[in-house]
Amino acid sequence: MIEHRTSSETSIGPLVPRDAFPLLAGGDLAYLDSAASAQKPKVVLDGMRQFYETSYANIHRAVYPLSEAATEAYESARARVAGFLGAPSPDSIVFTRNATEAINLAANSFGGARLKQGDRILVTMLEHHANIVPWQLLRDRLGLELLVAPIDGAGDLDLDALDRLLAQGPKLAAITAASNALGTRTPVKEIARRAHDAGAFVVIDAAQAAPHMAIDVADWDCDFLAFTGHKLYGPDGIGVLYGKPDLLAAMPPWQGGGDMIRTVSFAATEYADPPHRFEAGTPPIGPAVGLAAAIDFIAAIGWNRIEAHDKSLTRYALDRLREIPGIRPVGAGRERIGIVSFTLDGVHPHDVGSLLGTRGVCVRTGHHCAQPLMDHLGLPGTVRASFGIHNDAADIDRLAEALVAARQILAR
Ligand SMILES: *Cc1c(COP(=O)(O)O)cnc(C)c1O
């Protein structure tokens, strides 16, 4: 048997009490899957409910007060997102369904207009499928070449190799700010500088970064950045593409319909200016309001505290896992977000995950939508525990205890 410390001997508490999350309040789930989707705090649910109960109507093109109130709520959510990202203006913020759609928008509209046969695009070994497949589709459509920046043994990007690939003159580099599978953070600002020096446009996938660190698109100087609402304690059904205003202004629409036009006739249609040019049809109005509430909620906590909490939980989790024979952590990046990936010798990650699930410990298992990375590591997948602001040492104790029990069951 393994002797373990109990959470009372460590001082890692939650940043926000579990009770702030109705789904977790009073229950006994150890929810360690925020990287797949975060639970929703009451303030976000209340904010959306209040909006639907008092201010809801379809937005734009109506002059009655209710529709004006809804339009105002939607457009002020956009301004809130611009502030959150350090973006120059709300017009540089396009609402989408999720991060995946945001990257597809960048690939189809920007990539489709700017790239031509023989051009190169650079991605990295750390990417989520959402930042691989849209570029592959574009590659196949236009006849492009995909370059892949490798990682070192710890799971950090190999910046020398990246430089050698940048010397091949890719027109665009699409890079994650943090790996959802290993938790590795990448030096986005430095990468954007090197990519720009090499003449490449820079697209940042910030889906994992957004809940864990301050984003500053002006300081990072990226051309585009995508994130998703549901991993930021907001609702699902909403994502964001930030684009530099001059780039967005020159981009063609990618979906046609209502709301994205200035005038329509059968002979010719004039398109609206960004961001509306890229928001065809009725947008996710209530989810935009919910996302703004989630941003207020996270901003009130503060990034220093969030990063310190992530670090403490990660360190504690790695310590606890090291006590358990057969557990191998995967990835040891220099800088990381609150994610710990591991394998248990001789056991498929899915079997580990289901046994943990029977004990109320929620972790994700498998390839984490990063199959090329798993292939590179020679793994069928990993077990991934990811931390949110409501997690504490007791959740990690639960994980460790459940792993010990799982080992005993599997050893029989
Ligand atoms: C989750 C995730 C995405 C995709 O987010 P969706 O909300 O599913 O569109 C993209 N990139 C990374 C790194 C992710 O973790």
PDBQT file of the ligand as one rigid body, heavy atoms in Angstrom, charges set to zero:
ROOT
HETATM    1  C1  LIG A 501     -10.229  22.030 -27.789  1.00  0.00    +0.000 C 
HETATM    2  C2  LIG A 501      -9.168  22.548 -28.672  1.00  0.00    +0.000 A 
HETATM    3  C3  LIG A 501      -9.457  23.046 -29.941  1.00  0.00    +0.000 A 
HETATM    4  C4  LIG A 501     -10.830  23.011 -30.521  1.00  0.00    +0.000 C 
HETATM    5  O1  LIG A 501     -11.806  23.621 -29.734  1.00  0.00    +0.000 OA
HETATM    6  P1  LIG A 501     -13.318  23.400 -30.164  1.00  0.00    +0.000 P 
HETATM    7  O2  LIG A 501     -14.110  24.094 -29.127  1.00  0.00    +0.000 OA
HETATM    8  O3  LIG A 501     -13.553  21.916 -30.152  1.00  0.00    +0.000 OA
HETATM    9  O4  LIG A 501     -13.458  23.962 -31.519  1.00  0.00    +0.000 OA
HETATM   10  C5  LIG A 501      -8.435  23.529 -30.697  1.00  0.00    +0.000 A 
HETATM   11  N1  LIG A 501      -7.179  23.547 -30.242  1.00  0.00    +0.000 NA
HETATM   12  C6  LIG A 501      -6.852  23.103 -29.033  1.00  0.00    +0.000 A 
HETATM   13  C7  LIG A 501      -5.437  23.178 -28.567  1.00  0.00    +0.000 C 
HETATM   14  C8  LIG A 501      -7.842  22.568 -28.201  1.00  0.00    +0.000 A 
HETATM   15  O5  LIG A 501      -7.513  22.102 -26.999  1.00  0.00    +0.000 OA
ENDROOT
TORSDOF 0
